[in-house]
Every structure is written in C-alpha cells, then in structure tokens.
C-alpha cells in the first residue's frame, strides 16, 4: 500500500528555472573565506557548494557575528539577482493542481525565506504549499538534513517513510537520505550524484512524471 502523504520540493531548477550564478556565488564565497583566513586556499572546490563552504567555515568557530553577516550577504546578492523574473519549470502548475489537497506539499530551500517566498508568489504557486522552509529556519543547510528534519518535526504524526523529496542536485538527495526520506531526481546529474553517494529511486525528465511515484 502506498503510504506517501507528503512531498518535499527543492525550489531552484526543480520548481523554478533558476538563473542564479551558483558558480560565481561559490567562487566569491570561497574568496571571502580564504582572504579572511577561514579556509585554506588549496581547498578542492570540486565537491563543494556555497552551503558546504559556509559549513566548513562555521566549524572553525572563528566566524564573528559581523563576519557571518558579511558572508551571508554574498549568496543573498546572487539569489536576489538570479530569482528576478524566474519562470516555472515546465509542467509545474499541472503537477501542483493534481497534488493539492491530496498530499502535504512543502518546499525546503537553501535560499533565504524572503527570496523564496517572493519567487513563489511572483509565479502564483505560493498558495499550493503548506510550508516553506528557508535557510534562516534551520541550523544547517543541505546537504545536511536539518530542513527535512524540520518538516518531520513539524508534521510529527508522520514518519520519514510517509514522504518523498524531489530535487535536481546531489545536495538535495544527500539531505533527503540522511533524513531517511526517499529521493527522486529531476533533471539531475546522476553520475555526480552517485559519486557523492546519492542514488535516486528515479530520475524525472518531466516534473509531471512525479505522479507515477505517489
């Protein structure tokens, strides 16, 4: 019997066609951290994202409140710029229309809550969701599972087996797996995911294909 009662969506490049310059964001964040002596210049960036770089810096216990504020201003700048006039991924409205009222629908994003809510409202899909989890609401960002655990705690009558998650990146899959939630890839780089220990149960080419798994 299918137990799925809730679906966790990533936002960028899952619900919305993001124009965020993630490479530029990561490089500028890394430069900031290196020049302030918080990360070594020889650090291999291949398997890092902006969020994992920030997590590495936080672990040094050398980030003052002022430095942390400066640091978070970097991704916020890229997010605000990249989310301007962002459009929906093809088929999102049709999918949400099919799912609304049948499942709990939530978004877990590494973006700032304000930016996420604005983008969802601009595209008229905000009201489809029961909960939006932005980075200010969790202790650590994806690939750590805090956002997913937040959802499990909020809906504490459910278990991890009652949920599935959908995202385009290995960090989505890693966070989902760490929370014990089944992960489905959407237009993901499966080789990259596998190399990071992420093995999706399916890989969707069209977001509406999700209906086959709920």
Biotite code that builds the C-alpha atoms (Angstrom):
import biotite.structure as struc

atoms = struc.array([
    struc.Atom([0.000, 0.000, 0.000], chain_id="A", res_id=1, res_name="UNK", atom_name="CA", element="C"),
    struc.Atom([1.349, 3.416, -0.941], chain_id="A", res_id=2, res_name="UNK", atom_name="CA", element="C"),
    struc.Atom([1.991, 5.372, 2.243], chain_id="A", res_id=3, res_name="UNK", atom_name="CA", element="C"),
    struc.Atom([3.146, 8.661, 0.734], chain_id="A", res_id=4, res_name="UNK", atom_name="CA", element="C"),
    struc.Atom([1.328, 11.574, 2.349], chain_id="A", res_id=5, res_name="UNK", atom_name="CA", element="C"),
    struc.Atom([3.794, 14.408, 1.775], chain_id="A", res_id=6, res_name="UNK", atom_name="CA", element="C"),
    struc.Atom([6.168, 15.733, -0.884], chain_id="A", res_id=7, res_name="UNK", atom_name="CA", element="C"),
    struc.Atom([9.207, 17.925, -0.271], chain_id="A", res_id=8, res_name="UNK", atom_name="CA", element="C"),
    struc.Atom([10.306, 20.035, -3.224], chain_id="A", res_id=9, res_name="UNK", atom_name="CA", element="C"),
    struc.Atom([13.586, 21.782, -3.843], chain_id="A", res_id=10, res_name="UNK", atom_name="CA", element="C"),
    struc.Atom([12.987, 25.187, -5.436], chain_id="A", res_id=11, res_name="UNK", atom_name="CA", element="C"),
    struc.Atom([15.805, 26.230, -7.787], chain_id="A", res_id=12, res_name="UNK", atom_name="CA", element="C"),
    struc.Atom([15.778, 24.219, -11.021], chain_id="A", res_id=13, res_name="UNK", atom_name="CA", element="C"),
    struc.Atom([13.041, 21.968, -9.654], chain_id="A", res_id=14, res_name="UNK", atom_name="CA", element="C"),
    struc.Atom([10.016, 24.250, -9.348], chain_id="A", res_id=15, res_name="UNK", atom_name="CA", element="C"),
    struc.Atom([11.620, 27.351, -10.866], chain_id="A", res_id=16, res_name="UNK", atom_name="CA", element="C"),
    struc.Atom([14.070, 27.802, -13.732], chain_id="A", res_id=17, res_name="UNK", atom_name="CA", element="C"),
    struc.Atom([16.772, 29.462, -11.679], chain_id="A", res_id=18, res_name="UNK", atom_name="CA", element="C"),
    struc.Atom([19.178, 31.958, -13.180], chain_id="A", res_id=19, res_name="UNK", atom_name="CA", element="C"),
    struc.Atom([21.291, 32.079, -10.043], chain_id="A", res_id=20, res_name="UNK", atom_name="CA", element="C"),
    struc.Atom([25.004, 32.062, -10.859], chain_id="A", res_id=21, res_name="UNK", atom_name="CA", element="C"),
    struc.Atom([25.896, 29.256, -8.460], chain_id="A", res_id=22, res_name="UNK", atom_name="CA", element="C"),
    struc.Atom([29.485, 29.039, -9.742], chain_id="A", res_id=23, res_name="UNK", atom_name="CA", element="C"),
    struc.Atom([30.044, 32.758, -9.231], chain_id="A", res_id=24, res_name="UNK", atom_name="CA", element="C"),
    struc.Atom([28.411, 32.558, -5.807], chain_id="A", res_id=25, res_name="UNK", atom_name="CA", element="C"),
    struc.Atom([30.688, 29.716, -4.747], chain_id="A", res_id=26, res_name="UNK", atom_name="CA", element="C"),
    struc.Atom([33.846, 31.430, -6.044], chain_id="A", res_id=27, res_name="UNK", atom_name="CA", element="C"),
    struc.Atom([33.077, 34.731, -4.317], chain_id="A", res_id=28, res_name="UNK", atom_name="CA", element="C"),
    struc.Atom([32.199, 32.960, -1.072], chain_id="A", res_id=29, res_name="UNK", atom_name="CA", element="C"),
    struc.Atom([35.428, 30.964, -1.225], chain_id="A", res_id=30, res_name="UNK", atom_name="CA", element="C"),
    struc.Atom([37.475, 34.113, -1.913], chain_id="A", res_id=31, res_name="UNK", atom_name="CA", element="C"),
    struc.Atom([35.861, 35.847, 1.062], chain_id="A", res_id=32, res_name="UNK", atom_name="CA", element="C"),
    struc.Atom([36.658, 32.936, 3.379], chain_id="A", res_id=33, res_name="UNK", atom_name="CA", element="C"),
    struc.Atom([40.226, 32.469, 2.122], chain_id="A", res_id=34, res_name="UNK", atom_name="CA", element="C"),
    struc.Atom([41.149, 36.152, 2.381], chain_id="A", res_id=35, res_name="UNK", atom_name="CA", element="C"),
    struc.Atom([39.952, 36.163, 5.983], chain_id="A", res_id=36, res_name="UNK", atom_name="CA", element="C"),
    struc.Atom([41.945, 33.069, 6.865], chain_id="A", res_id=37, res_name="UNK", atom_name="CA", element="C"),
    struc.Atom([38.915, 30.901, 7.470], chain_id="A", res_id=38, res_name="UNK", atom_name="CA", element="C"),
    struc.Atom([39.580, 28.340, 4.721], chain_id="A", res_id=39, res_name="UNK", atom_name="CA", element="C"),
    struc.Atom([42.840, 27.187, 3.069], chain_id="A", res_id=40, res_name="UNK", atom_name="CA", element="C"),
    struc.Atom([43.449, 28.451, -0.457], chain_id="A", res_id=41, res_name="UNK", atom_name="CA", element="C"),
    struc.Atom([44.329, 24.901, -1.598], chain_id="A", res_id=42, res_name="UNK", atom_name="CA", element="C"),
    struc.Atom([40.886, 23.539, -0.673], chain_id="A", res_id=43, res_name="UNK", atom_name="CA", element="C"),
    struc.Atom([39.486, 21.414, -3.509], chain_id="A", res_id=44, res_name="UNK", atom_name="CA", element="C"),
    struc.Atom([36.204, 23.030, -4.584], chain_id="A", res_id=45, res_name="UNK", atom_name="CA", element="C"),
    struc.Atom([35.062, 20.178, -6.832], chain_id="A", res_id=46, res_name="UNK", atom_name="CA", element="C"),
    struc.Atom([32.662, 18.614, -4.361], chain_id="A", res_id=47, res_name="UNK", atom_name="CA", element="C"),
    struc.Atom([31.780, 21.799, -2.513], chain_id="A", res_id=48, res_name="UNK", atom_name="CA", element="C"),
    struc.Atom([28.791, 24.092, -2.837], chain_id="A", res_id=49, res_name="UNK", atom_name="CA", element="C"),
    struc.Atom([28.373, 27.521, -1.294], chain_id="A", res_id=50, res_name="UNK", atom_name="CA", element="C"),
    struc.Atom([26.482, 25.954, 1.600], chain_id="A", res_id=51, res_name="UNK", atom_name="CA", element="C"),
    struc.Atom([29.174, 23.357, 2.324], chain_id="A", res_id=52, res_name="UNK", atom_name="CA", element="C"),
    struc.Atom([31.888, 26.039, 2.208], chain_id="A", res_id=53, res_name="UNK", atom_name="CA", element="C"),
    struc.Atom([29.981, 28.087, 4.756], chain_id="A", res_id=54, res_name="UNK", atom_name="CA", element="C"),
    struc.Atom([29.513, 24.989, 6.896], chain_id="A", res_id=55, res_name="UNK", atom_name="CA", element="C"),
    struc.Atom([33.284, 24.375, 6.799], chain_id="A", res_id=56, res_name="UNK", atom_name="CA", element="C"),
    struc.Atom([33.887, 27.968, 7.887], chain_id="A", res_id=57, res_name="UNK", atom_name="CA", element="C"),
    struc.Atom([31.355, 27.726, 10.717], chain_id="A", res_id=58, res_name="UNK", atom_name="CA", element="C"),
    struc.Atom([33.170, 24.644, 12.047], chain_id="A", res_id=59, res_name="UNK", atom_name="CA", element="C"),
    struc.Atom([36.312, 26.737, 12.615], chain_id="A", res_id=60, res_name="UNK", atom_name="CA", element="C"),
    struc.Atom([34.457, 28.657, 15.359], chain_id="A", res_id=61, res_name="UNK", atom_name="CA", element="C"),
    struc.Atom([36.205, 31.801, 14.125], chain_id="A", res_id=62, res_name="UNK", atom_name="CA", element="C"),
    struc.Atom([33.221, 33.482, 12.478], chain_id="A", res_id=63, res_name="UNK", atom_name="CA", element="C"),
    struc.Atom([32.173, 36.578, 14.369], chain_id="A", res_id=64, res_name="UNK", atom_name="CA", element="C"),
    struc.Atom([28.609, 37.842, 14.069], chain_id="A", res_id=65, res_name="UNK", atom_name="CA", element="C"),
    struc.Atom([29.845, 40.630, 11.803], chain_id="A", res_id=66, res_name="UNK", atom_name="CA", element="C"),
    struc.Atom([31.753, 38.254, 9.526], chain_id="A", res_id=67, res_name="UNK", atom_name="CA", element="C"),
    struc.Atom([28.777, 35.908, 9.327], chain_id="A", res_id=68, res_name="UNK", atom_name="CA", element="C"),
    struc.Atom([26.546, 38.792, 8.277], chain_id="A", res_id=69, res_name="UNK", atom_name="CA", element="C"),
    struc.Atom([29.027, 39.803, 5.557], chain_id="A", res_id=70, res_name="UNK", atom_name="CA", element="C"),
    struc.Atom([29.333, 36.196, 4.450], chain_id="A", res_id=71, res_name="UNK", atom_name="CA", element="C"),
    struc.Atom([25.589, 35.612, 4.065], chain_id="A", res_id=72, res_name="UNK", atom_name="CA", element="C"),
    struc.Atom([25.279, 38.847, 2.094], chain_id="A", res_id=73, res_name="UNK", atom_name="CA", element="C"),
    struc.Atom([27.170, 37.145, -0.771], chain_id="A", res_id=74, res_name="UNK", atom_name="CA", element="C"),
    struc.Atom([24.666, 34.357, -1.572], chain_id="A", res_id=75, res_name="UNK", atom_name="CA", element="C"),
    struc.Atom([21.765, 36.716, -0.888], chain_id="A", res_id=76, res_name="UNK", atom_name="CA", element="C"),
    struc.Atom([23.065, 39.083, -3.563], chain_id="A", res_id=77, res_name="UNK", atom_name="CA", element="C"),
    struc.Atom([23.228, 36.253, -6.122], chain_id="A", res_id=78, res_name="UNK", atom_name="CA", element="C"),
    struc.Atom([19.832, 34.915, -5.087], chain_id="A", res_id=79, res_name="UNK", atom_name="CA", element="C"),
    struc.Atom([18.056, 38.246, -5.429], chain_id="A", res_id=80, res_name="UNK", atom_name="CA", element="C"),
    struc.Atom([19.626, 38.809, -8.842], chain_id="A", res_id=81, res_name="UNK", atom_name="CA", element="C"),
    struc.Atom([19.069, 35.262, -10.078], chain_id="A", res_id=82, res_name="UNK", atom_name="CA", element="C"),
    struc.Atom([15.463, 34.974, -8.941], chain_id="A", res_id=83, res_name="UNK", atom_name="CA", element="C"),
    struc.Atom([14.327, 38.137, -10.695], chain_id="A", res_id=84, res_name="UNK", atom_name="CA", element="C"),
    struc.Atom([11.793, 37.171, -13.358], chain_id="A", res_id=85, res_name="UNK", atom_name="CA", element="C"),
    struc.Atom([12.448, 33.467, -12.735], chain_id="A", res_id=86, res_name="UNK", atom_name="CA", element="C"),
    struc.Atom([9.892, 31.319, -14.541], chain_id="A", res_id=87, res_name="UNK", atom_name="CA", element="C"),
    struc.Atom([8.349, 27.990, -13.648], chain_id="A", res_id=88, res_name="UNK", atom_name="CA", element="C"),
    struc.Atom([9.758, 24.701, -14.832], chain_id="A", res_id=89, res_name="UNK", atom_name="CA", element="C"),
    struc.Atom([7.516, 23.198, -17.489], chain_id="A", res_id=90, res_name="UNK", atom_name="CA", element="C"),
    struc.Atom([4.526, 21.306, -16.081], chain_id="A", res_id=91, res_name="UNK", atom_name="CA", element="C"),
    struc.Atom([4.751, 22.611, -12.506], chain_id="A", res_id=92, res_name="UNK", atom_name="CA", element="C"),
    struc.Atom([1.262, 24.140, -12.403], chain_id="A", res_id=93, res_name="UNK", atom_name="CA", element="C"),
    struc.Atom([-0.304, 20.995, -13.860], chain_id="A", res_id=94, res_name="UNK", atom_name="CA", element="C"),
    struc.Atom([1.532, 18.859, -11.291], chain_id="A", res_id=95, res_name="UNK", atom_name="CA", element="C"),
    struc.Atom([0.587, 21.023, -8.320], chain_id="A", res_id=96, res_name="UNK", atom_name="CA", element="C"),
    struc.Atom([-3.049, 21.093, -9.430], chain_id="A", res_id=97, res_name="UNK", atom_name="CA", element="C"),
    struc.Atom([-3.054, 17.285, -9.350], chain_id="A", res_id=98, res_name="UNK", atom_name="CA", element="C"),
    struc.Atom([-1.347, 17.098, -5.946], chain_id="A", res_id=99, res_name="UNK", atom_name="CA", element="C"),
    struc.Atom([-3.036, 19.895, -3.988], chain_id="A", res_id=100, res_name="UNK", atom_name="CA", element="C"),
    struc.Atom([-5.415, 18.606, -1.336], chain_id="A", res_id=101, res_name="UNK", atom_name="CA", element="C"),
    struc.Atom([-4.146, 15.039, -1.641], chain_id="A", res_id=102, res_name="UNK", atom_name="CA", element="C"),
    struc.Atom([-0.678, 15.479, -0.113], chain_id="A", res_id=103, res_name="UNK", atom_name="CA", element="C"),
    struc.Atom([1.172, 17.842, 2.173], chain_id="A", res_id=104, res_name="UNK", atom_name="CA", element="C"),
    struc.Atom([3.301, 19.961, -0.158], chain_id="A", res_id=105, res_name="UNK", atom_name="CA", element="C"),
    struc.Atom([6.364, 21.728, 1.185], chain_id="A", res_id=106, res_name="UNK", atom_name="CA", element="C"),
    struc.Atom([9.474, 23.482, -0.113], chain_id="A", res_id=107, res_name="UNK", atom_name="CA", element="C"),
    struc.Atom([12.900, 23.122, 1.503], chain_id="A", res_id=108, res_name="UNK", atom_name="CA", element="C"),
    struc.Atom([15.431, 25.527, 0.018], chain_id="A", res_id=109, res_name="UNK", atom_name="CA", element="C"),
    struc.Atom([18.883, 26.821, 0.893], chain_id="A", res_id=110, res_name="UNK", atom_name="CA", element="C"),
    struc.Atom([17.696, 30.254, -0.237], chain_id="A", res_id=111, res_name="UNK", atom_name="CA", element="C"),
    struc.Atom([16.663, 32.988, 2.162], chain_id="A", res_id=112, res_name="UNK", atom_name="CA", element="C"),
    struc.Atom([12.997, 32.610, 3.109], chain_id="A", res_id=113, res_name="UNK", atom_name="CA", element="C"),
    struc.Atom([12.158, 36.100, 1.873], chain_id="A", res_id=114, res_name="UNK", atom_name="CA", element="C"),
    struc.Atom([13.629, 35.419, -1.577], chain_id="A", res_id=115, res_name="UNK", atom_name="CA", element="C"),
    struc.Atom([11.936, 32.012, -1.801], chain_id="A", res_id=116, res_name="UNK", atom_name="CA", element="C"),
    struc.Atom([8.514, 33.327, -0.830], chain_id="A", res_id=117, res_name="UNK", atom_name="CA", element="C"),
    struc.Atom([8.802, 36.244, -3.253], chain_id="A", res_id=118, res_name="UNK", atom_name="CA", element="C"),
    struc.Atom([9.718, 33.947, -6.155], chain_id="A", res_id=119, res_name="UNK", atom_name="CA", element="C"),
    struc.Atom([6.872, 31.536, -5.405], chain_id="A", res_id=120, res_name="UNK", atom_name="CA", element="C"),
    struc.Atom([4.373, 34.397, -5.085], chain_id="A", res_id=121, res_name="UNK", atom_name="CA", element="C"),
    struc.Atom([5.610, 36.023, -8.299], chain_id="A", res_id=122, res_name="UNK", atom_name="CA", element="C"),
    struc.Atom([4.824, 32.768, -10.102], chain_id="A", res_id=123, res_name="UNK", atom_name="CA", element="C"),
    struc.Atom([1.444, 32.318, -8.386], chain_id="A", res_id=124, res_name="UNK", atom_name="CA", element="C"),
    struc.Atom([2.295, 28.975, -6.777], chain_id="A", res_id=125, res_name="UNK", atom_name="CA", element="C"),
    struc.Atom([2.905, 30.070, -3.176], chain_id="A", res_id=126, res_name="UNK", atom_name="CA", element="C"),
    struc.Atom([-0.591, 29.054, -2.047], chain_id="A", res_id=127, res_name="UNK", atom_name="CA", element="C"),
    struc.Atom([-0.123, 25.462, -3.197], chain_id="A", res_id=128, res_name="UNK", atom_name="CA", element="C"),
    struc.Atom([2.340, 24.848, -0.363], chain_id="A", res_id=129, res_name="UNK", atom_name="CA", element="C"),
    struc.Atom([1.649, 24.061, 3.276], chain_id="A", res_id=130, res_name="UNK", atom_name="CA", element="C"),
    struc.Atom([5.108, 25.111, 4.440], chain_id="A", res_id=131, res_name="UNK", atom_name="CA", element="C"),
    struc.Atom([8.185, 26.892, 3.048], chain_id="A", res_id=132, res_name="UNK", atom_name="CA", element="C"),
    struc.Atom([11.487, 26.228, 4.815], chain_id="A", res_id=133, res_name="UNK", atom_name="CA", element="C"),
    struc.Atom([14.236, 28.771, 4.132], chain_id="A", res_id=134, res_name="UNK", atom_name="CA", element="C"),
    struc.Atom([17.769, 28.845, 5.459], chain_id="A", res_id=135, res_name="UNK", atom_name="CA", element="C"),
    struc.Atom([17.007, 31.071, 8.468], chain_id="A", res_id=136, res_name="UNK", atom_name="CA", element="C"),
    struc.Atom([14.746, 28.349, 9.875], chain_id="A", res_id=137, res_name="UNK", atom_name="CA", element="C"),
    struc.Atom([17.360, 25.582, 10.165], chain_id="A", res_id=138, res_name="UNK", atom_name="CA", element="C"),
    struc.Atom([20.673, 25.044, 11.862], chain_id="A", res_id=139, res_name="UNK", atom_name="CA", element="C"),
    struc.Atom([22.492, 23.815, 8.762], chain_id="A", res_id=140, res_name="UNK", atom_name="CA", element="C"),
    struc.Atom([21.786, 23.779, 5.042], chain_id="A", res_id=141, res_name="UNK", atom_name="CA", element="C"),
    struc.Atom([21.546, 20.951, 2.518], chain_id="A", res_id=142, res_name="UNK", atom_name="CA", element="C"),
    struc.Atom([23.413, 18.580, 2.097], chain_id="A", res_id=143, res_name="UNK", atom_name="CA", element="C"),
    struc.Atom([22.821, 18.310, 5.865], chain_id="A", res_id=144, res_name="UNK", atom_name="CA", element="C"),
    struc.Atom([19.302, 17.095, 6.668], chain_id="A", res_id=145, res_name="UNK", atom_name="CA", element="C"),
    struc.Atom([18.136, 19.877, 9.021], chain_id="A", res_id=146, res_name="UNK", atom_name="CA", element="C"),
    struc.Atom([15.457, 21.212, 6.638], chain_id="A", res_id=147, res_name="UNK", atom_name="CA", element="C"),
    struc.Atom([13.979, 17.756, 6.173], chain_id="A", res_id=148, res_name="UNK", atom_name="CA", element="C"),
    struc.Atom([14.104, 17.047, 9.900], chain_id="A", res_id=149, res_name="UNK", atom_name="CA", element="C"),
    struc.Atom([12.321, 20.358, 10.465], chain_id="A", res_id=150, res_name="UNK", atom_name="CA", element="C"),
    struc.Atom([9.471, 19.065, 8.309], chain_id="A", res_id=151, res_name="UNK", atom_name="CA", element="C"),
    struc.Atom([9.343, 15.703, 10.105], chain_id="A", res_id=152, res_name="UNK", atom_name="CA", element="C"),
    struc.Atom([9.225, 17.534, 13.429], chain_id="A", res_id=153, res_name="UNK", atom_name="CA", element="C"),
    struc.Atom([6.540, 19.956, 12.233], chain_id="A", res_id=154, res_name="UNK", atom_name="CA", element="C"),
    struc.Atom([4.373, 17.108, 10.977], chain_id="A", res_id=155, res_name="UNK", atom_name="CA", element="C"),
    struc.Atom([5.206, 14.780, 13.840], chain_id="A", res_id=156, res_name="UNK", atom_name="CA", element="C"),
    struc.Atom([2.288, 12.458, 13.197], chain_id="A", res_id=157, res_name="UNK", atom_name="CA", element="C"),
    struc.Atom([4.165, 11.315, 10.079], chain_id="A", res_id=158, res_name="UNK", atom_name="CA", element="C"),
    struc.Atom([7.394, 9.377, 9.629], chain_id="A", res_id=159, res_name="UNK", atom_name="CA", element="C"),
    struc.Atom([10.140, 9.632, 7.039], chain_id="A", res_id=160, res_name="UNK", atom_name="CA", element="C"),
    struc.Atom([8.500, 6.759, 5.125], chain_id="A", res_id=161, res_name="UNK", atom_name="CA", element="C"),
    struc.Atom([5.423, 8.928, 4.545], chain_id="A", res_id=162, res_name="UNK", atom_name="CA", element="C"),
    struc.Atom([7.413, 11.442, 2.477], chain_id="A", res_id=163, res_name="UNK", atom_name="CA", element="C"),
    struc.Atom([9.303, 11.671, -0.772], chain_id="A", res_id=164, res_name="UNK", atom_name="CA", element="C"),
    struc.Atom([11.513, 14.522, -1.922], chain_id="A", res_id=165, res_name="UNK", atom_name="CA", element="C"),
    struc.Atom([12.315, 15.890, -5.359], chain_id="A", res_id=166, res_name="UNK", atom_name="CA", element="C"),
    struc.Atom([15.375, 17.907, -6.376], chain_id="A", res_id=167, res_name="UNK", atom_name="CA", element="C"),
    struc.Atom([17.958, 18.475, -9.078], chain_id="A", res_id=168, res_name="UNK", atom_name="CA", element="C"),
    struc.Atom([21.174, 18.364, -7.054], chain_id="A", res_id=169, res_name="UNK", atom_name="CA", element="C"),
    struc.Atom([23.206, 15.854, -5.080], chain_id="A", res_id=170, res_name="UNK", atom_name="CA", element="C"),
    struc.Atom([22.836, 18.059, -2.006], chain_id="A", res_id=171, res_name="UNK", atom_name="CA", element="C"),
    struc.Atom([19.051, 17.547, -2.143], chain_id="A", res_id=172, res_name="UNK", atom_name="CA", element="C"),
    struc.Atom([19.496, 13.792, -2.343], chain_id="A", res_id=173, res_name="UNK", atom_name="CA", element="C"),
    struc.Atom([22.098, 13.687, 0.420], chain_id="A", res_id=174, res_name="UNK", atom_name="CA", element="C"),
    struc.Atom([19.938, 15.681, 2.829], chain_id="A", res_id=175, res_name="UNK", atom_name="CA", element="C"),
    struc.Atom([16.894, 13.579, 1.980], chain_id="A", res_id=176, res_name="UNK", atom_name="CA", element="C"),
    struc.Atom([18.718, 10.282, 2.504], chain_id="A", res_id=177, res_name="UNK", atom_name="CA", element="C"),
    struc.Atom([20.190, 11.468, 5.822], chain_id="A", res_id=178, res_name="UNK", atom_name="CA", element="C"),
    struc.Atom([16.619, 12.132, 7.000], chain_id="A", res_id=179, res_name="UNK", atom_name="CA", element="C"),
    struc.Atom([15.503, 8.687, 5.778], chain_id="A", res_id=180, res_name="UNK", atom_name="CA", element="C"),
    struc.Atom([13.309, 10.131, 3.028], chain_id="A", res_id=181, res_name="UNK", atom_name="CA", element="C"),
    struc.Atom([13.102, 8.602, -0.448], chain_id="A", res_id=182, res_name="UNK", atom_name="CA", element="C"),
    struc.Atom([14.671, 10.900, -3.076], chain_id="A", res_id=183, res_name="UNK", atom_name="CA", element="C"),
    struc.Atom([13.663, 11.390, -6.695], chain_id="A", res_id=184, res_name="UNK", atom_name="CA", element="C"),
    struc.Atom([15.930, 13.307, -9.055], chain_id="A", res_id=185, res_name="UNK", atom_name="CA", element="C"),
    struc.Atom([14.619, 15.870, -11.521], chain_id="A", res_id=186, res_name="UNK", atom_name="CA", element="C"),
    struc.Atom([16.978, 16.506, -14.458], chain_id="A", res_id=187, res_name="UNK", atom_name="CA", element="C"),
    struc.Atom([19.825, 15.547, -12.153], chain_id="A", res_id=188, res_name="UNK", atom_name="CA", element="C"),
    struc.Atom([23.441, 14.746, -12.931], chain_id="A", res_id=189, res_name="UNK", atom_name="CA", element="C"),
    struc.Atom([23.173, 11.097, -11.909], chain_id="A", res_id=190, res_name="UNK", atom_name="CA", element="C"),
    struc.Atom([26.900, 10.373, -12.252], chain_id="A", res_id=191, res_name="UNK", atom_name="CA", element="C"),
    struc.Atom([27.682, 13.309, -9.957], chain_id="A", res_id=192, res_name="UNK", atom_name="CA", element="C"),
    struc.Atom([25.001, 12.173, -7.522], chain_id="A", res_id=193, res_name="UNK", atom_name="CA", element="C"),
    struc.Atom([26.357, 8.621, -7.466], chain_id="A", res_id=194, res_name="UNK", atom_name="CA", element="C"),
    struc.Atom([29.891, 9.901, -6.908], chain_id="A", res_id=195, res_name="UNK", atom_name="CA", element="C"),
    struc.Atom([28.592, 11.739, -3.822], chain_id="A", res_id=196, res_name="UNK", atom_name="CA", element="C"),
    struc.Atom([26.853, 8.634, -2.508], chain_id="A", res_id=197, res_name="UNK", atom_name="CA", element="C"),
    struc.Atom([23.386, 9.639, -3.683], chain_id="A", res_id=198, res_name="UNK", atom_name="CA", element="C"),
    struc.Atom([21.270, 7.050, -5.508], chain_id="A", res_id=199, res_name="UNK", atom_name="CA", element="C"),
    struc.Atom([17.842, 8.397, -6.513], chain_id="A", res_id=200, res_name="UNK", atom_name="CA", element="C"),
    struc.Atom([14.939, 5.990, -6.797], chain_id="A", res_id=201, res_name="UNK", atom_name="CA", element="C"),
    struc.Atom([14.002, 7.652, -10.112], chain_id="A", res_id=202, res_name="UNK", atom_name="CA", element="C"),
    struc.Atom([15.152, 10.421, -12.436], chain_id="A", res_id=203, res_name="UNK", atom_name="CA", element="C"),
    struc.Atom([12.393, 12.551, -13.935], chain_id="A", res_id=204, res_name="UNK", atom_name="CA", element="C"),
    struc.Atom([12.746, 14.280, -17.281], chain_id="A", res_id=205, res_name="UNK", atom_name="CA", element="C"),
    struc.Atom([9.361, 15.996, -16.867], chain_id="A", res_id=206, res_name="UNK", atom_name="CA", element="C"),
    struc.Atom([8.198, 17.124, -13.423], chain_id="A", res_id=207, res_name="UNK", atom_name="CA", element="C"),
    struc.Atom([4.728, 15.721, -14.126], chain_id="A", res_id=208, res_name="UNK", atom_name="CA", element="C"),
    struc.Atom([6.234, 12.218, -14.133], chain_id="A", res_id=209, res_name="UNK", atom_name="CA", element="C"),
    struc.Atom([6.232, 12.510, -10.351], chain_id="A", res_id=210, res_name="UNK", atom_name="CA", element="C"),
    struc.Atom([2.582, 11.464, -10.421], chain_id="A", res_id=211, res_name="UNK", atom_name="CA", element="C"),
    struc.Atom([3.758, 7.927, -11.224], chain_id="A", res_id=212, res_name="UNK", atom_name="CA", element="C"),
    struc.Atom([5.512, 7.701, -7.828], chain_id="A", res_id=213, res_name="UNK", atom_name="CA", element="C"),
    struc.Atom([2.865, 8.982, -5.415], chain_id="A", res_id=214, res_name="UNK", atom_name="CA", element="C"),
])
